Amino acid sequence: MGSVYSEYLSSSKVREHYNYTKESPDTKDAPSRQVASALIILLCCAIVVENLLVLIAVARNSKFHSAMYLFLGNLAASDLLAGVAFIANTLLSGSVTLGLTPVQWFAREGSAFITLSASVFSLLAIAIERHVAIAKVKLYGSDKSCRMLLLIAASWLISLVLGGLPILGWNCLGHLEACSTVLPLYAKPYVLCVVTIFSVILSAIVALYIRIYCVVRSSQTDVALLKTVTIVLGVFIFCWLPAFSILLLDYACPVRACPMLYQAHYFFAFATLNSLLNPVIYTWRSRDLRREVLRPLQCWRQAAGVQGRRDRTPGHHLLPLRSSSSLEKGIQMPTSPTFLEGNTMV
């Protein structure tokens, strides 16, 4: 075991594994891939900004401190960190990959797996919360805030463990025949385990939502909220299903047998759309949340508009100031005709 960990800082191990799977990031990046990387980085920047606005809105307005919105805030936090992780992953991909040590490679890929796990567990927490709310079960009791925070903390802890298993030893260093083609330092059984866990959780969420819908189909309010979280779940499955499928294909294919696996980065790029669409969905479906999310942008536009009007007003800096003595006496100082030209008194 010690010899395996000693390879974590080896600068040749990543090259050895990529050469074995016939990946070739050491060649000069094609212009098409450079353009794709630039677009992914721009997309991820939009993801970070969108989800940051949602987090600010949820934190600032006490109206959004209910269980439902706190779990949505946790989903936004995982999406925001996913955007950051995808930026780092993109910058450290391509020709940069072969210069990484195994521990750096594990950190690069593990961060993406951790945020993905957090998103899945956030969706599970939202489904449980909806089921509890609809069934009128007092799961949280008087200390519900503490219990919700513990549930959120537990989901992140499990995500950290699940994403950190390869760096803890569940990898294929020293066992090239067991390596994944898409993720050449990950063991195929680990990839299958992660995809299986996510699939089971998503299936359980779908079953919960079907049960909830059967209960609340006569309530307009509950159905409206249920539609929102169902759309979020549907978009997640739609965006991530191709990536999950390519990972299952990776497990089934012998090394170098499936050329499609070398295009896996396009499937994962498509999956990043999920983190972009989530905040759009629940701000579009909630008028109050939409108003709160857009408030900082509206304030910025108003401030920019006021400044622009001032800049366009000729001679606005020439307006005379009132003396303190005149203000105390309630007397307005006479204005010179020269200063009146082109000025509007405000």
N, C-alpha and C positions, 0 to 999 in steps of 0.2 A: 504493500500500500504506500509505503514511504517513497518508493521509486516512482510511483504514478504522480504523487504530488510534486516531486522534484522536477517533473517535466512541465509544470505550469508556467515556468518562467523561460522555457526554451524558446528561442526565436526561430527554430526550424520546424517545430511540430505542426504549426498551422499549414505551412507549405507542404509538408509531407502528406497531411490529410487531404488537402485540396488537390494535390497531384494524383492521389489515389482515386478520388472520385471524378477525375477529369475536369474539375472546375479550373478555369484559367484566368483568375483575376490579376495575374502578374502582367498580362498583355495590356497595351495601352487602351484605355477606355474609349469605346466607340462614341462618335458625336451624338448618336441617338440616345445612348445611355447617359451621357452627360446632361443632355436636355431633360431626360426623364428625371434624373436626380435633382436638377434645379427645380423642376415642377413639384416634385415631392416635398422639397424643403419649403417652397412657398405654401403648399397645401398644409404642411405641418405648422407653419407660422400662423396661418389662419385658424387652425385647430386650437393652438395655444391661446390666441386672442379671444376666440368665441367662448371657450370654456372658462377662461378667466373672468369674462364679463358675467357669466352665469354664477360663478362662485361668489363674486362680489355682490350680485343681486341677492342671492340666498343669504349671505352673511349679514347684509345691511338691513334687510327688511324682516321684522319679526313675524310678519304674516307667513313667511316661508320657513318657519322653524318647526313645522310639523314633521312627523316621521317621513311622510311621502317625499317632501321636498329635501329633507336632509339626505335621504338615500339618493335622490336625483343629484344633489350636490356632490355626493361621494362618487357617483358615476361621472360627473363632470371633472372631478379631480383626477380620476383614473384616465379619462380621455385627454386631459391636459398633459399629464405625465407621459401618456402614450405619444403625443405629438413631440415632446422633447426627446423621448427615446428613439422615435423614428428619425428625427433629425440627426442624432448622434450615430444611429445605425447607418444612415445614408452617407454621412461624411466619412465614416470609417469602413465603407464598403469599396468594392472595385479593386483598384491597384493597391489600395492602402491595406487591404486585408492580410496579405502575406507578411507585412511588417509587424503584425500583432503577435503577442505572446498568447498562449492558451488562456491565461487568467483574464487578459484584456478581451479576448474573443468571448469568453463566458460572460463577462460583464456586459458586453455589447448586446448579445442575444438574450441574456437573462433579463435585462431591463424590459425588453419588449414582451417577454413571456409573463413577467410580473404584472405589467399594466393590463395585459390581456386577461390574466386570471382575475385581477381586481374588477375589471368590467363585467366578467361573467358572474362573479359573486355579488356584485352590485345589482345586477339584473335579478339574481335569485332573492336578494334581500327585498327588492321592490315587490316581487311577486308574493313573498311571504307577508309583507306589510299589507298589500292589497287584500290578500286572503283573510288576514286577521281583522282588517277594518270592515270588510264586507260581512264576515261572520260575527262581528261584534264581540270578539273574544278579547278580554283585557289581558293581553300577553305582557304588556310592559308594566302595568301597575303604576304606583305613585312615582316611582323613580324611572319613568320610561326614557328620559333623556340619557341617563346613565347606561341603561340597557341598550339603547340604540347605538351609543358611542362604543360600547363594548362589542356589539355585533359588527360595527364598521371596522373596529380595530382587529377583531378576529379575522375578518375577511382579508385584510391586508397582511396579517401575519401568515395566514395560509398561503396567500399569493407569493409572499417572499420565500416561504419554504419550497413551494412547488417550482418557482422559477430558479431557486438556488440549488436544487438537487444536483444538477450537472457539476457545478463548481465544488460541491461537497463530495463528489466521487462517482455519481452515476453518469459516466461519460464513456467514450470509446478510446481514450488514450491508451495506446499499447494493444488495441484490438481493432485493427483497421477493417476487418471483415464484418464487424458489427456496426459500422458507422452509417449514419444517415447520409444520403447524397445531397439533400437540400441544406442540411446543417451538419457539415462534415465532422465536427467534434462531438456531436450528440449521438448517443446510442439509440438505435432504432426502437428498442423496447421503451425507452423514456418518451420518445416522440409519440408512440402509440398510446402510452399510459396517459399523457396529457390530453391528447385528442379524445380519448375515451371518457376521461373525467368531464371534459367540457361538454361532450355530446350527451352524457347522462344528465348533467345539470340542466342543459337547455331543454332536454326532453321533459324533465320534471317541471320546469318553468311553464312549458306549453301545457302540460296536464293541469297545472294549477290555474292557468288562465282559462282553460276550458271549463273547469269546475266553477270558477268565479263568474264567468259569463252566464252559466246556467242559473246562478243564484240572482244576478242583478239585471237580467235582460229587461225587467219591467221598470227599472229605475233609470231615468234619463241622466241624472247627475253622475251616478256611479258608472254608467255605461260610457259616458263621455271621458271620464278619467281613465277607465279601463282601455278605451280605444287608444289613448295617448301612449300608455306603457306597452300596449300590444304592438303599436307601430314601431316603437323603439326596439322591441324584441325582434320583430320581423326584419327590420333594417340590419340589425346585428347579424342575424342568420344569413341574410342575403349577401352581406359584405364579406363575411368570414367563411361561408360554405366553400367557395373555391379554394381558399388557403387550407382549410381542413382536408378537403379532398386531395389536394396535392401532397399533403403530409401522409395521408393513408396510402396513396400510390407509392410514395417514397418508402414506406415500410414494406410494401408488397414486392417492389421491384428489386432485383439483384443490382449490384453496383454497375453503373454504365449501361444498363439495359433499357432505360427509359429517357430518351433525350428531352422529353417535355419537362423533366425535373430541373433542367438547367435554365428554364424560364420562370422558375418559381418566384423570383423577385417581382414579377408583374402581378402575380396573384396577391402577394403581400402588400404591394402598393395599392391595389384595389381595396384591400381590407382597411386601409387607413381612412377611406371615405366614411367608415362608420363613426369615427371620432369627430369628423366634421359635421355629419348629419344629425347626430344626437342633440346638440344644443339648438339646432334649427327646428327640430321636431317639437321639443317641449316648450320652446318660446313661441312657436307658431300656434300651438294648441292652447296655451294659457295666456290670456290677455294681460293679466296682472304681472306675470313674470316677464312677458314681452316688454311691457312698459318700463319695468324696473331695469331690465337688461339694456334697453336703449337709452335710458336716462343719461349715463355718462357721455354717450355720443351726442345727444341733444344739447347737453350743457357745453360741450366742446364746440359744436356748431354755432350756438348762440354767442359764445365768447369770441369765436373767430369772426362772426358777422358784425359784432359791435366794434371790434378792432378794425375790420375792413371799412366800416362806415366812417370811423374816425380818420383813417388814412386817406379816404377819398374826399373828406371835407377840407377845402383849402383854408388855410389860416386858422385852423382850430386851436393851434398852440398859441395864437395871439390873443385869445380871450382874456380880458383883464380879470384879476383876482380882486375879491372884496377884502377890504381891510377888516381886521378883527374889531376895531372900534365901530365901524359902520354897521357890522352885523349885530353888535350888541345894542345899537340904537335903532335897529330895524330900518336903516337908511340905505338905499341902493346907490352905489357910486354911479355917476353919469358915464355913459359909454361914448367913446370918441367915434365919430362917423367913419373914420378910417377902419376901425375894427369891425364895423357892421357889415362890410362888404363880404359877401360869400359866406356868412356865418348864420347858423340857426341856434337860437337860444334853447338850451335844454333844461 
